[in-house]
């Protein structure tokens, strides 16, 4: 008898298969919503910061070759740059996609 419920086994197998495919990808773009996903909702939006574990994991991913991290938010780009504390290579997408910072080169689109 296993500790895993029978209905959870197919889901676990599907997840393991998806993770293996992801790990084998030649290029990877990981785009994540900031508020409520990487950072908890807070009373003062300017004080929001990504959870330390999430930020550390994203920093490690961003250091990998052919891997890009994108922080996505409804916030204005200027606010997103501050609260993400993302390095210059991170892709930032603010104002629900209206504002975009394309990493280190600083090219923005509005």
C-alpha positions as a printed NumPy array, in Angstrom:
array([[  0.   ,   0.   ,   0.   ],
       [  1.308,   3.461,  -0.853],
       [  0.959,   6.708,   1.076],
       [ -0.344,   8.473,  -2.031],
       [ -4.055,   8.334,  -2.769],
       [ -4.816,   6.55 ,  -6.065],
       [ -6.386,   9.703,  -7.549],
       [ -3.21 ,  11.683,  -6.825],
       [ -0.924,   9.267,  -8.674],
       [ -1.862,  10.354, -12.228],
       [ -1.505,  14.009, -11.221],
       [  1.918,  13.354,  -9.699],
       [  3.034,  11.526, -12.846],
       [  1.742,  14.364, -15.05 ],
       [  3.604,  16.904, -12.918],
       [  6.837,  14.891, -13.052],
       [  6.505,  14.607, -16.832],
       [  5.896,  18.353, -17.201],
       [  8.875,  19.215, -14.989],
       [ 11.113,  16.883, -17.017],
       [  9.985,  18.55 , -20.273],
       [ 10.575,  21.983, -18.76 ],
       [ 14.056,  21.017, -17.567],
       [ 14.925,  19.852, -21.076],
       [ 13.79 ,  23.037, -22.829],
       [ 16.441,  24.814, -24.905],
       [ 15.095,  28.221, -23.88 ],
       [ 12.854,  29.206, -21.005],
       [ 10.758,  32.275, -20.24 ],
       [  9.234,  32.289, -16.779],
       [  6.647,  35.076, -16.408],
       [  5.072,  35.512, -12.98 ],
       [  2.609,  37.957, -11.501],
       [  4.181,  39.972,  -8.704],
       [  1.472,  41.016,  -6.226],
       [ -0.285,  38.085,  -4.621],
       [  1.968,  35.507,  -6.281],
       [  5.623,  36.351,  -5.672],
       [  4.835,  38.891,  -2.974],
       [  2.003,  38.79 ,  -0.458],
       [ -0.608,  41.522,  -0.622],
       [  0.243,  44.298,   1.831],
       [ -1.556,  47.41 ,   3.104],
       [  1.112,  49.736,   1.673],
       [  1.864,  48.723,  -1.941],
       [  5.265,  50.465,  -1.872],
       [  6.398,  48.091,   0.879],
       [  5.633,  44.903,  -1.073],
       [  8.608,  42.635,  -1.702],
       [  8.9  ,  39.139,  -3.141],
       [  9.104,  36.332,  -0.625],
       [ 12.821,  35.655,  -0.012],
       [ 12.583,  32.045,  -1.183],
       [ 10.831,  33.063,  -4.398],
       [ 13.321,  35.848,  -5.108],
       [ 16.285,  33.526,  -4.517],
       [ 14.838,  30.885,  -6.833],
       [ 14.172,  33.442,  -9.58 ],
       [ 17.678,  34.86 ,  -9.236],
       [ 19.125,  31.354,  -9.697],
       [ 16.923,  30.712, -12.719],
       [ 17.832,  34.026, -14.298],
       [ 21.524,  33.143, -14.026],
       [ 21.023,  30.081, -16.24 ],
       [ 21.845,  30.358, -19.944],
       [ 18.909,  30.96 , -22.294],
       [ 16.577,  31.59 , -19.358],
       [ 14.59 ,  34.766, -18.83 ],
       [ 12.52 ,  35.853, -15.864],
       [  9.654,  38.309, -16.325],
       [  7.871,  40.097, -13.5  ],
       [  4.328,  41.   , -14.528],
       [  2.071,  43.475, -12.742],
       [ -0.735,  45.946, -13.013],
       [  1.59 ,  48.409, -11.289],
       [  3.3  ,  51.166, -13.246],
       [  6.757,  50.163, -14.447],
       [  8.445,  52.697, -12.149],
       [  6.851,  51.04 ,  -9.104],
       [  7.564,  47.528, -10.363],
       [ 11.28 ,  48.344, -10.759],
       [ 11.44 ,  49.277,  -7.068],
       [  9.383,  46.522,  -5.452],
       [ 10.793,  43.603,  -7.453],
       [ 14.385,  44.526,  -6.638],
       [ 15.077,  42.703,  -9.897],
       [ 18.474,  42.948, -11.496],
       [ 19.045,  44.71 , -14.795],
       [ 18.529,  41.565, -16.871],
       [ 14.983,  40.946, -15.655],
       [ 12.106,  41.61 , -17.995],
       [  9.501,  43.851, -16.346],
       [  5.947,  44.147, -17.639],
       [  3.921,  46.842, -15.904],
       [  0.559,  48.558, -16.248],
       [ -1.141,  45.315, -17.348],
       [  1.245,  44.96 , -20.3  ],
       [  1.262,  48.565, -21.493],
       [  4.807,  49.229, -20.196],
       [  7.708,  46.862, -20.848],
       [ 11.366,  46.989, -19.844],
       [ 13.439,  44.643, -21.956],
       [ 16.221,  43.882, -19.511],
       [ 19.712,  45.301, -19.3  ],
       [ 19.575,  47.436, -22.432],
       [ 16.904,  49.555, -20.743],
       [ 14.709,  49.686, -23.807],
       [ 11.156,  50.35 , -22.715],
       [  7.94 ,  50.389, -24.603],
       [  4.758,  52.213, -23.654]])
